[in-house]
Amino acid sequence: MKTLAPSDLPNLPREALTLVADGVYSMYEISSGEPRYVLIASRRTEAYLLSSRGDFLAPVGSIAEIQIGTPIVVIGVHGGVRVSAD
């Protein structure tokens, strides 16, 4: 598992960072020569290739085509403790 802060992905929208931090979206490092990531949304039906700075590069046609690597955890998005009322 690799930990990133919002400053590591400055071009990824805050909303996407929050969804990754909350576990709604998942993000993985992929091997492509330089650090790149894939963001997987909506029950694994949508995926987007991201640059190392969080720029959206392209939608991914099929998740099966990608060699998914290390899972990414985003920390420091909420700026404090979150309390769930569940």
Secondary structure, 3 states (H helix, E strand, C coil): CEEECHHHCCCCCHHHHHHHHCCCCEEEEECCCCCEEEEEECCCCEEEEECCCCCEEEECCCHHHCCEEEEEEECCCCCCCCCCCC
